[in-house]
Amino acid sequence: MQNRYVTFMRNDKLSSFLNRRHYADMAGGFRVSGSDRPDANCSGNEPAKRNLLDDESKRLECFVSDLRLRPELRTQALLHMLHINDGDYCLKQWQDAADYLLGGAHGASVAEIKRRIVAYLKEAGIEP
């Protein structure tokens, strides 16, 4: 049997899978993958959606923390977020993603968050 305490290695899907299984076992069998869990942060009138940060990390094949720590991944995630339909994720998901990636860039609407993303990218010298 393989050791369940394998070291996390970037883009190593087996390592990631084994560690997720371990943490799922520790959590009493609950799944820990972002898109597999309902979103507890959305209000009752908004349907449960996928987790925006988890989906971006899966798309870029990295860990969520890499989205903040590695500038090239942050830029790719922010550029992609500009093209996501506003209704694909609830406002709370957008706010949490903006707060995590931009550091406190909450907005009252998804459009305002996207404007802040554009301003951040322009300040970094990237034309969205």
Phi and psi in degrees as GROMACS dihedral restraints (atoms count N, CA, C in turn):
[ dihedral_restraints ]
;  ai    aj    ak    al  type     phi  dphi    fc
    3     4     5     6     1   -75.4    20    10
    4     5     6     7     1   149.4    20    10
    6     7     8     9     1   -66.5    20    10
    7     8     9    10     1   127.0    20    10
    9    10    11    12     1   -76.7    20    10
   10    11    12    13     1   -16.3    20    10
   12    13    14    15     1   -96.8    20    10
   13    14    15    16     1    50.0    20    10
   15    16    17    18     1   -73.1    20    10
   16    17    18    19     1   155.3    20    10
   18    19    20    21     1   -76.2    20    10
   19    20    21    22     1   135.9    20    10
   21    22    23    24     1   -64.3    20    10
   22    23    24    25     1   129.5    20    10
   24    25    26    27     1  -127.7    20    10
   25    26    27    28     1   132.1    20    10
   27    28    29    30     1   -56.2    20    10
   28    29    30    31     1   131.5    20    10
   30    31    32    33     1    64.0    20    10
   31    32    33    34     1    17.0    20    10
   33    34    35    36     1   -97.5    20    10
   34    35    36    37     1    97.7    20    10
   36    37    38    39     1   -65.5    20    10
   37    38    39    40     1   -36.1    20    10
   39    40    41    42     1   -64.2    20    10
   40    41    42    43     1   -46.5    20    10
   42    43    44    45     1   -59.9    20    10
   43    44    45    46     1   -46.2    20    10
   45    46    47    48     1   -61.5    20    10
   46    47    48    49     1   -43.5    20    10
   48    49    50    51     1   -62.4    20    10
   49    50    51    52     1   -46.9    20    10
   51    52    53    54     1   -63.1    20    10
   52    53    54    55     1   -40.8    20    10
   54    55    56    57     1   -68.0    20    10
   55    56    57    58     1   -38.9    20    10
   57    58    59    60     1   -63.4    20    10
   58    59    60    61     1   -40.3    20    10
   60    61    62    63     1   -61.5    20    10
   61    62    63    64     1   -43.7    20    10
   63    64    65    66     1   -59.8    20    10
   64    65    66    67     1   -48.1    20    10
   66    67    68    69     1   -68.8    20    10
   67    68    69    70     1   -30.8    20    10
   69    70    71    72     1   -66.7    20    10
   70    71    72    73     1   -40.5    20    10
   72    73    74    75     1   -63.2    20    10
   73    74    75    76     1   -41.1    20    10
   75    76    77    78     1   -65.8    20    10
   76    77    78    79     1   -29.3    20    10
   78    79    80    81     1   -87.5    20    10
   79    80    81    82     1    13.4    20    10
   81    82    83    84     1    80.8    20    10
   82    83    84    85     1    27.0    20    10
   84    85    86    87     1    92.2    20    10
   85    86    87    88     1    -3.0    20    10
   87    88    89    90     1   -70.7    20    10
   88    89    90    91     1   142.7    20    10
   90    91    92    93     1   -77.0    20    10
   91    92    93    94     1   141.1    20    10
   93    94    95    96     1  -108.5    20    10
   94    95    96    97     1    -2.6    20    10
   96    97    98    99     1   -71.1    20    10
   97    98    99   100     1   134.8    20    10
   99   100   101   102     1   -57.4    20    10
  100   101   102   103     1   -47.7    20    10
  102   103   104   105     1   -76.3    20    10
  103   104   105   106     1    -9.3    20    10
  105   106   107   108     1   -90.1    20    10
  106   107   108   109     1    -9.9    20    10
  108   109   110   111     1  -108.9    20    10
  109   110   111   112     1   143.5    20    10
  111   112   113   114     1   -67.9    20    10
  112   113   114   115     1   155.1    20    10
  114   115   116   117     1   -87.7    20    10
  115   116   117   118     1   108.6    20    10
  117   118   119   120     1   -77.1    20    10
  118   119   120   121     1   -10.5    20    10
  120   121   122   123     1   -88.1    20    10
  121   122   123   124     1   -10.2    20    10
  123   124   125   126     1   -84.5    20    10
  124   125   126   127     1   146.4    20    10
  126   127   128   129     1   -71.8    20    10
  127   128   129   130     1   167.2    20    10
  129   130   131   132     1   -62.2    20    10
  130   131   132   133     1   -27.9    20    10
  132   133   134   135     1   -85.6    20    10
  133   134   135   136     1    -5.9    20    10
  135   136   137   138     1  -106.2    20    10
  136   137   138   139     1   136.7    20    10
  138   139   140   141     1   -68.1    20    10
  139   140   141   142     1   152.1    20    10
  141   142   143   144     1   -64.7    20    10
  142   143   144   145     1   130.8    20    10
  144   145   146   147     1  -122.5    20    10
  145   146   147   148     1   176.1    20    10
  147   148   149   150     1   -69.7    20    10
  148   149   150   151     1   166.9    20    10
  150   151   152   153     1   -90.6    20    10
  151   152   153   154     1   122.5    20    10
  153   154   155   156     1   -61.1    20    10
  154   155   156   157     1   -48.8    20    10
  156   157   158   159     1   -65.4    20    10
  157   158   159   160     1   -41.3    20    10
  159   160   161   162     1   -63.3    20    10
  160   161   162   163     1   -41.3    20    10
  162   163   164   165     1   -65.5    20    10
  163   164   165   166     1   -39.6    20    10
  165   166   167   168     1   -66.2    20    10
  166   167   168   169     1   -40.0    20    10
  168   169   170   171     1   -66.7    20    10
  169   170   171   172     1   -37.0    20    10
  171   172   173   174     1   -66.6    20    10
  172   173   174   175     1   -42.0    20    10
  174   175   176   177     1   -62.0    20    10
  175   176   177   178     1   -38.5    20    10
  177   178   179   180     1   -92.4    20    10
  178   179   180   181     1     1.8    20    10
  180   181   182   183     1    53.5    20    10
  181   182   183   184     1    55.8    20    10
  183   184   185   186     1  -146.7    20    10
  184   185   186   187     1   178.1    20    10
  186   187   188   189     1   -87.1    20    10
  187   188   189   190     1   155.1    20    10
  189   190   191   192     1   -56.5    20    10
  190   191   192   193     1   -39.9    20    10
  192   193   194   195     1   -62.0    20    10
  193   194   195   196     1   -30.1    20    10
  195   196   197   198     1   -64.8    20    10
  196   197   198   199     1   -27.9    20    10
  198   199   200   201     1   -63.3    20    10
  199   200   201   202     1   -30.0    20    10
  201   202   203   204     1   -92.1    20    10
  202   203   204   205     1   -36.8    20    10
  204   205   206   207     1   -81.3    20    10
  205   206   207   208     1   -28.1    20    10
  207   208   209   210     1  -108.4    20    10
  208   209   210   211     1   110.6    20    10
  210   211   212   213     1   -55.6    20    10
  211   212   213   214     1   -37.1    20    10
  213   214   215   216     1   -67.3    20    10
  214   215   216   217     1   -34.9    20    10
  216   217   218   219     1   -74.1    20    10
  217   218   219   220     1   -37.5    20    10
  219   220   221   222     1   -60.3    20    10
  220   221   222   223     1   -45.8    20    10
  222   223   224   225     1   -61.7    20    10
  223   224   225   226     1   -45.1    20    10
  225   226   227   228     1   -61.9    20    10
  226   227   228   229     1   -42.2    20    10
  228   229   230   231     1   -64.4    20    10
  229   230   231   232     1   -44.8    20    10
  231   232   233   234     1   -64.7    20    10
  232   233   234   235     1   -41.7    20    10
  234   235   236   237     1   -62.3    20    10
  235   236   237   238     1   -41.1    20    10
  237   238   239   240     1   -67.3    20    10
  238   239   240   241     1   -37.4    20    10
  240   241   242   243     1   -61.4    20    10
  241   242   243   244     1   -28.8    20    10
  243   244   245   246     1   -65.7    20    10
  244   245   246   247     1   -22.4    20    10
  246   247   248   249     1  -101.3    20    10
  247   248   249   250     1    -0.2    20    10
  249   250   251   252     1   -80.5    20    10
  250   251   252   253     1   138.4    20    10
  252   253   254   255     1   -61.9    20    10
  253   254   255   256     1   138.9    20    10
  255   256   257   258     1   -56.5    20    10
  256   257   258   259     1   -36.1    20    10
  258   259   260   261     1   -85.5    20    10
  259   260   261   262     1    -0.9    20    10
  261   262   263   264     1   -69.8    20    10
  262   263   264   265     1   -24.6    20    10
  264   265   266   267     1  -135.2    20    10
  265   266   267   268     1   150.2    20    10
  267   268   269   270     1   -73.1    20    10
  268   269   270   271     1   163.3    20    10
  270   271   272   273     1   -56.7    20    10
  271   272   273   274     1   -39.8    20    10
  273   274   275   276     1   -60.0    20    10
  274   275   276   277     1   -39.3    20    10
  276   277   278   279     1   -63.4    20    10
  277   278   279   280     1   -44.2    20    10
  279   280   281   282     1   -61.6    20    10
  280   281   282   283     1   -44.3    20    10
  282   283   284   285     1   -63.4    20    10
  283   284   285   286     1   -43.4    20    10
  285   286   287   288     1   -64.3    20    10
  286   287   288   289     1   -41.7    20    10
  288   289   290   291     1   -65.0    20    10
  289   290   291   292     1   -43.5    20    10
  291   292   293   294     1   -65.2    20    10
  292   293   294   295     1   -41.3    20    10
  294   295   296   297     1   -62.2    20    10
  295   296   297   298     1   -43.2    20    10
  297   298   299   300     1   -70.1    20    10
  298   299   300   301     1   -43.8    20    10
  300   301   302   303     1   -84.1    20    10
  301   302   303   304     1   -32.4    20    10
  303   304   305   306     1  -109.7    20    10
  304   305   306   307     1   -11.4    20    10
  306   307   308   309     1    78.0    20    10
  307   308   309   310     1    74.4    20    10
  309   310   311   312     1    82.7    20    10
  310   311   312   313     1    30.3    20    10
  312   313   314   315     1   -95.1    20    10
  313   314   315   316     1    52.0    20    10
  315   316   317   318     1   -66.1    20    10
  316   317   318   319     1   151.5    20    10
  318   319   320   321     1  -139.5    20    10
  319   320   321   322     1   158.9    20    10
  321   322   323   324     1   -79.6    20    10
  322   323   324   325     1   -14.4    20    10
  324   325   326   327     1  -147.8    20    10
  325   326   327   328     1   165.2    20    10
  327   328   329   330     1   -64.8    20    10
  328   329   330   331     1   -37.3    20    10
  330   331   332   333     1   -61.0    20    10
  331   332   333   334     1   -40.6    20    10
  333   334   335   336     1   -66.6    20    10
  334   335   336   337     1   -40.1    20    10
  336   337   338   339     1   -62.4    20    10
  337   338   339   340     1   -41.9    20    10
  339   340   341   342     1   -65.5    20    10
  340   341   342   343     1   -36.0    20    10
  342   343   344   345     1   -62.8    20    10
  343   344   345   346     1   -39.3    20    10
  345   346   347   348     1   -67.6    20    10
  346   347   348   349     1   -35.8    20    10
  348   349   350   351     1   -63.5    20    10
  349   350   351   352     1   -45.3    20    10
  351   352   353   354     1   -60.6    20    10
  352   353   354   355     1   -44.1    20    10
  354   355   356   357     1   -62.3    20    10
  355   356   357   358     1   -41.0    20    10
  357   358   359   360     1   -62.9    20    10
  358   359   360   361     1   -45.5    20    10
  360   361   362   363     1   -64.9    20    10
  361   362   363   364     1   -41.7    20    10
  363   364   365   366     1   -63.3    20    10
  364   365   366   367     1   -40.4    20    10
  366   367   368   369     1   -62.7    20    10
  367   368   369   370     1   -31.6    20    10
  369   370   371   372     1   -82.7    20    10
  370   371   372   373     1    -1.2    20    10
  372   373   374   375     1    84.6    20    10
  373   374   375   376     1    19.7    20    10
  375   376   377   378     1  -111.7    20    10
  376   377   378   379     1   124.7    20    10
  378   379   380   381     1   -88.5    20    10
  379   380   381   382     1   113.6    20    10
